[in-house]
Amino acid sequence: VEMRPAGALASTQASGRMALAEIIQHIQLVQEVMHTVMKPDVHYGIIPGTDKPTLYKNGAEVLCMVFRIAQSYEVIDMSTPDTVRYRSVCTGTHQMSGLTLGSGMGEASSGEAKYKWRKAYDEEFNSTPENLRRIKQGKYTTKQVRTEPADLANTILKMANKRANMAMVLNV
């Protein structure tokens, strides 16, 4: 992979637009990275229920490395006494020039179904108050209890940051 000097990152025509040759070169570099470095189902893939390939976290990390994008995060704590909730803004900065390339926003909450409930075995399920338990019907019947939001604070923070990072990479 050929990297241009830091000043070349922002080179544009007098009009402020990228030259056609620069756009083509940029697209070719992304395609070359996709074909030579990125692997299907590792760096990108089709998520069930969708019809287009989706960029995975591993793929976003490769693109950040190739284009020398450093990430920084600003986290806003929007938690309440009953819910842990974070909004994160990820800013991508070019490592060589310090130029801000773009940003993305992500949010996560203990109110999301995947965090709100966890599997429980009979003894724990039966000893949990009715308003804090449920039986989830699906392919399998699963007994679940309400998760303590504070136990997931770090996981939820990381998910908000991951979502913001993915949005930033796609935007940049």
Salt bridges, closest charged atoms under 4 A:
GLU22 OE2 - ARG4 NH1 3.72
GLU61 OE2 - LYS57 NZ 2.65
GLU107 OE2 - ARG85 NH2 2.68
GLU107 OE1 - ARG87 NH2 2.83
GLU112 OE2 - ARG163 NH1 2.92
ASP122 OD1 - LYS143 NZ 2.59
GLU124 OE2 - ARG118 NH2 2.43
